[in-house]
Amino acid sequence: MLHGLFTAQIVLESPVTKRKAKKRQTKSRSVRQLCRALHHRNALTRRQAALELGERGDPAGVDCLSHALRHDRDSYVRREAFKALKAIGSESAVDRLIEAMFSASVEEAPLAAQALTGLESSRAALALDIRTIISRNNWDAFQDLPEEAIPVLSIVLQSEQYANWPSAKRQHVLTEAVNNGVIPPTRFRKQLANIGLYRSGVHTLGDLLRGLRHSNTAVRIAAIDRLASNAQFPWIAWLLKWEYRRAVRAGSDQKLIAALIRGLEQAGDASAIDQIVEQTGAANPTDAREALHLLGEIASPKAVEALFWFIVNPPAGHGNVGAAWRSIETIGSPTVDRLHHLIDHDTPAARQQMVEVISRSGHTDTILLLVRLSRDNHSAVQEVALNALAAINTDETADTLFELAASIPQAPVIAALATMTCARSLERLRQLDPNITTLGGVLLNDNRQPVQNAAVQVVQEHLSPDRDNWQWKAISPRALTGSEGGFYLAITGLNSEPAPRLKVNLPLSAASRDRESFFADIRIYPGEDNQLQARIDRFLDRLSIQYKRTLIDTNEHIGPDE
């Protein structure tokens, strides 16, 4: 009898039984009861409550755990709260941990970062990345953040750390957050206005009107652009017109005047921009040049189109086409979007100039647009488009030209490929024309190390047109050697006599202001893929040529240019 009671007592007090009892107790207590226990005067009770909330994994416990993080004086309770939030792992739990990571507490911030590190959550990983970006002042990295960064950045703007950062750092973070799509609290209204970031729902018309009188020109321009977007109010056009006249009389900054003209055009008043367009044909070249520069600053669709047609049909005796091109290049990629409708213009001259605009713009669709123009029915447009593709000089454009040869005449495609200097271009060229003459090689220095960024070209003497004397003429494009010293050239116009020469211009060095040049006679077999190795020998002041085809060192050389 006593033995049985003793055995029963042992079983009831065993650790396994205690854990089972504890689990039953945890399941029996609701989240509400556990949250009340987090306010108990006994620290051990509060720790146990935080532990049990983590074991339950119910997001309903996030708020009371977050309260414990901020207000509980017991460090062990706070640690259990961190563990519990990590165990719950819901979106709200992750947000509370992010808030703690950007708190001013030197104890809580590292613990929160540690908890976030162990979570399989994209938002947690993104928050850690943003923390690193801000700590390193790597503001350019904000441009690569995904849309999911918006809630994280919103938390950062409300954080204790943000409030304690230097003003310059706060301005950077605020600017990048707003540019990434964060709608900041209204308490940032004045700070945003002072840096020219006006946002709907934050700023009022009064803020914009005050911005027109700001001492910073960039802020005034931002206010003008924002006012112009509210052109449903008729008085805005009148106000901008008054500001424009005032700025012109005062001789204000050209960027400010351009913004006012752009705003007037957007508000429905094109009189100012029409006046500038008319001025591009002024008899005084300086006045015309200033008007072209101002159109580039305005950069509206009408301004861009005026620049384009000035280039296509410049006034007689006008020397400002270069100024128009500089304005186009200043606008950059948006130029193509604003002139896109002219790609199919009836005039071949306009389509030809569109090739040049696209080539200079850096637009993301440059290759696609040039391919479209390469299929143009007009041979001159087709030729300049193919040459523009070749000028990009990459493996991608070499493949693109090769594919175009299946749908358009091959001759202009071959001519375009022959101007390229990448390895893939020679490969594609020989596929289209097996009889083409090509040259590939490697340039080495005195120590037989590859020479990078040296200009390599093949030249040959030809009789002048009047047949009075011999002149050197390039029979290949000019290639820059790659990281391994390689170069790739197509040879056109090769004569049997005299021997062609390889011309090498070395890149400028810190030790010498003069560019070193070397020549060497070479053997080129027509219709074949010639391969050679050129080595600079400064001791003997020569280029040593070794052919991979014959492995014969010609030792033919000419010294540096005189």
C-alpha angles and dihedrals in degrees: 000000000000090000090056093050091048091051091049090050091052091051094049092051098045117118093243091055091048092053092049090049090049092052090049089050092049092051091047094054116079125224088251092055092047091049089052088050089057086069094051116127091233112084092206090057091050092049091050091049092052090048092051093047089056091049091051091051092205114154088214088079095058097092097052091044089051089051089052090052091056102037113021112106095204111091092205091056089051091050091051089049090055090050091048093051090049090049092050090049096180122146091259091049090052090050091052090051090049090052089052092048089058094043122115093242112111088204101047100041096064092043091052091048089050091051092049091050091061095050123099092221127124090211091053091050090047091051090053090049091051090049089055093046092052094044090054094042088233096159095166089065090068089074091067096052117118125234089262088073092074097085091043092052090047089057090049092054090053095045130112091235092057090054091053098047121103114271093250092054092046089052092051093049093045092049094049092044092053092045088054091056104268114149101216125213116267090251086077091058097104094041091051092047091053091059095041098253106136117180134183113249091026105056132047133211086260090061090052093049090051088049090061088067097043117130092229113081093209091056091049091051091050090051091049093050091049093047091050090056087060092058092140085092106079093207092064092072089050091049093049091048090054091047090049094054090046092051093048092050090049093048091237127184113298091232090058092048090048091052091051092050090048090048092049091051090050090049090054101262110116096167094102096049091044088057091052092048090052090050091060087075094052117138090231106080092208093056090047092049092051090051091051090050091050091051088056090053092048091050094178119146091260092049093049093048091049089054091048095052090045087060094045095046108019117186114265113278092007118146098186100093088106090056089052091052091050089054091049090051091048090058090049125177097004087065091074093050091051093047098037092113090062094064088087096038117147093237115081090208090060092049090049091053090048087062089057092045091052092046093053097041103073089222117173091235095048096123094045092050093047090050088054091052091044087067092055115134092229111085095214092053090045092051096050091046092052091047090049090055090048091050090062084065102196134132088251094057091044089057090044092054091047090054091048090058088073093062105031134040111295098220097074090042091054090047090052094047089051090063092057124094107199124107094245092055092060090047092052091042093056090048090058096038115019090185095061117119114235137175128204126176152143127248117213132184129226091285092050091251120139116267113221128206095011116146112238126187139158117233134179136188115254132179113259117249091258088048091231098120145359121264132190112245130184112242095180138038118263114259130195114222116244131229090284093045093254126150133182125200139174113217118218130173095022115171124201092237141073106025115260119240134221111229119202125187112189119216118260114268133202089246095056133039092195122078111237116227129191134185132195131177110243138190116238122185110213116238094015138103099249119201128193146158120227119198125189112227107190093175090064092027095234149106114249114209124202120182118219087204097056102010089223119144104217094189086204110150149154122204128241121306114276 
